[in-house]
Amino acid sequence: MARVVAVDDAADPRLADFRDLARADRRPDRPGGRGLVLAEGTVVVRRLLASGYPPRALLGVARRIEDLAPDLHATDVPAYVTDADTMADVVGFHLNRGVLASADRAPSPDPAALVAGARRVAVLEGVNDHENLGALFRNAAALGVDAVLVGPGCADPLYRRSVRVSMGHVLRVPFATCALDTAVAALRDAGFTVAALTPAGGPSALAALAGHERLALLLGAEGPGLSEEALAAADVRVRIPMAGDVDSLNVATAAAVAFHTTAVATGPLR
């Protein structure tokens, strides 16, 4: 059971995991810094506690820690309880959701091992916006994507904003960070069809992919899209048919449409 500890001093060194979250040069969730995972809000904290990321501590107001009591029975970590003003002094801003949890990062899996048992995979290149990345992971969890390969130029999926926007689903969907050629080689060896989403793709080709047993969808950043290297690595180029003179969607939205259109490859959604 988590140890509930009352704290009234914002300078308490035990709260170091949660300090100065508004300071880009001090954030504990930076990969180049302490590299912690931070979950915000009761729903996301629950998903962190149920994930494979080893929890370290919680910080929250009494009401939120009480809400999480059933989830803390099997967790032997401190849960620091304080008031909203003290929490704001620690974090650097008023946190409306009232609770944070910290965890250590889990080891990144080998890309080949990650896709070995998968039937549908998303491969990302240059998706450098944390909110888009978080939304994309939430869509992946909802629409039957088994794994995500995070390629060059992408933002950190475990940055606090990505975790929050994903509603904690980035902690559930297995992912690995790797070079594009490593990702493509792993997919080829596992028998995947690799499809690149691009405005220059075929408008009817996306729906035809629903029958493929093993499918990887390659998605790039808004604006520049996929690199020539990524496009050349694909077996087929596809696009989402659209009305009028609109030629593209937000990357997380485009991913959701593509995931849903090809969902039959992994069975019906409910």
N, C-alpha and C positions, 0 to 999 in steps of 0.2 A: 504494500500500500504506500502511496506517496506520502511523504512527510510534510504536513502543512505547517508552515513557519510564518509567523507574523513579522513584518518588517516595516519600520517607520522612518528609516534613514535612506535617502536616495543615494548617498555615498557608500552604502554597504557594499563591500567588495564581492559579496556573494551574488550580486546582481549584474556582474560584468557581462554576461551573455546578452543582456538586453540594453546595454548602455549606448547612448548617442546614435540611435538608428537614423537620425536626420543628417548625420555627418558622413559624407561620402568617403572621407579619408579614415574613418574610424569604424565603419559598419562591421559588425562581426560576421555578416553573411557574405562578405566578399570572398571569392575564391583565393585571391592573393593575400587575404588577411587570415582571420581565424577559420574561415570556411565553414561556419555553422549553418544549419538549416533553421529558419525561423518560421513558425506557424502562427497565424493571427486569427483570433475569433474561435468560438467553441467548436464550430463545425470542422474547421481546418485543423485545430488542435486534436480533435478526436481522430481524424484521419492520420495525423502524424503518429499518434500513440498506437494506432493499429498497423502502422507501416513497418518496414524493415530498417528504418533509420533510428539508431539508438538514442532515446530521449535523455536529456541532461537536466532540465529544470523547467518549471513554469513560473510565470509572474502574472498576477491578476488581482482584480478586486474580488472581495469575498463572494459576491453573488455568482460570478463566473466560475470560480474554483469549485463552489458548491454544485453548479450545474454539471461539472465534469467529474464529480465524485464517483459515479459508476465506472468511468473509464480509467480511474486512477488506482483501482484495487490491485491490478497486477503490475503496477509501475513503481519501482523503488527509486524515486527521484524527489527532490525537494519541490514543493509548490509554495512559492512565496506569495503571501497575501498582504496587500497594502491598499491604500486609498487611491482614488483617481489622480489626485494632484501629485502625490509622491511618484506614482507610476509615470506621469507625464514628465516629471523632473528626470527620471531615469532614462526614459526612452527618447525624450527630446521634443515630444508633441503629445497632445491629448489623443489617446487611443480609444475610439468610440466602441470598439468591439470588446474591450475590457480584459483581454487575456492574451498572453503570448506563451509559446513553448519553444525551447531550443533543443536541437538534436545534433549529433555528429553525422557527417556524411557517410553513406554506405559505399563500399568499394564499387567502382564502375565495372560492369560486366564486360566480358570479351564480346565484341560485336558478332562474331560467328556463333558463339554459344547463345547469344540473345535471340538471334533469328532462327536458330535450328528448329525450335518447336513452334514457331509463329506461322500464321497464315496470312496476316496482313500487317504491314510495316509502313510507317511514315518516315521519310528521309528528308531532313531539313538542311538547307543551305542559306546562310546569310540572314536568317530570321533574328534580327538583332533588337527587336522591341520586346521588353519583358512582358508587357500586357498581351501582345499578340501571341507570344510563346505560351503564356499561361492559359489563354483561351484555347489555343490549339490542343494543349494537353487535355483540357476538360472535354473538348470535342472528341478526342481520340478515345478517352475512357468511356464516353457515352455511346460511341458508334462502333465499338468492336475492334479497335486497333490494338494489336497485341504488343507492339513495341515501337519505340521511336529511336532512330539514329540521328544524333545531333551533329551536323557537319560543321565545316569551317564558317566563321563569321557570325555564328549564332550567339545570342545572349545566354546567360547562365540559367538553366531551368530551375535551379534551387535558390535563386535570388528571392528575397521576401515578396516582392511584388508579383513575380511569376507564380509563386506558391499560392498567394492570396487569390489572384485572378483565376487560377485553375481550380479554386475551391478545394485545394489539397490533392487533386487527382494527379498532379505531377509526382506525388509520393507513391502512387499506386501503379502508374503505367511504367513498365520497365524501360529504361533508356540507357544508351551508351554514347559517349562523345568520341568521335573518330574522324579521320580524314575521309574525304569523299571517295577516293579510290579504294580505301579499306572497306567502306560501307558497301560499295558496288560489288567488290570481290566476294564479300561474305554473302550477299544476296544471290549472286550468280551461282556460287557453290551450293547454295541451298535450293536452287531451282525456282527462284522468283522471276516473275515478269516485272520489269522496272518501267513505270510510266511517269513521264514528266508533265506536270501541269504548266502550260504556257499559253498565252493568247494566240500563238501561232499554231496550236495543236488542232487536231481534227475534232469537230463538234459532236460527232456521233461515236467517237472512239471510246469515250469515258464509260458510257453505259455498257458497251460491249465487254468491258473488263470485269463485269460482275460475275461472269462465269469462270474466271481464273481461280485456280485452287490456291496459288500463292502469289500475292500481289504486293508490290512496294510502290508507294506514291511519293514522288519527288517534288518537293515544294520549295520555292525560293522567296526572297524578300519582296515586299511591295516596292514598286519603282523599278529597280534593275532586273528583278526576276532571277531566273536561273542563269548560271554562267554557261558559256559555250561548252566547257568541260562537262558540266552536269547534263546538258541537253544531249551531247554526243554519247554519254553513257547510257541513255535510256533506250529501251526497246521500242517505245512508242511515245508520241507526243499527243497530249489530249488537252481539251479545253472545255469549260462549262459554257453551253450555249446561253446567250443573253440577248435581251431585247435592246432595241435602239442602238446608240453609238457607245454604250458602255462596253469596255473590253476586258475589265478585270474587277475582282472583288478584294476586300480585305483578306489577308492570307489565312486568318483563322476561319473566316466565313467560307472561303473557297475550299479549305480543307474539310470543313463540315459537310459541304455539298458532295465533295468527292468521296468522303468516307461513307456517307449514306447511300450514294448512288451505287457503290460497289460492295455494300454490306452483305449481299447475298453470298459473296465469296467465303464468308465465315459463318453463314447461317442467318436466319431471320432475327431481327431485333424485336423486342417486346415492349 
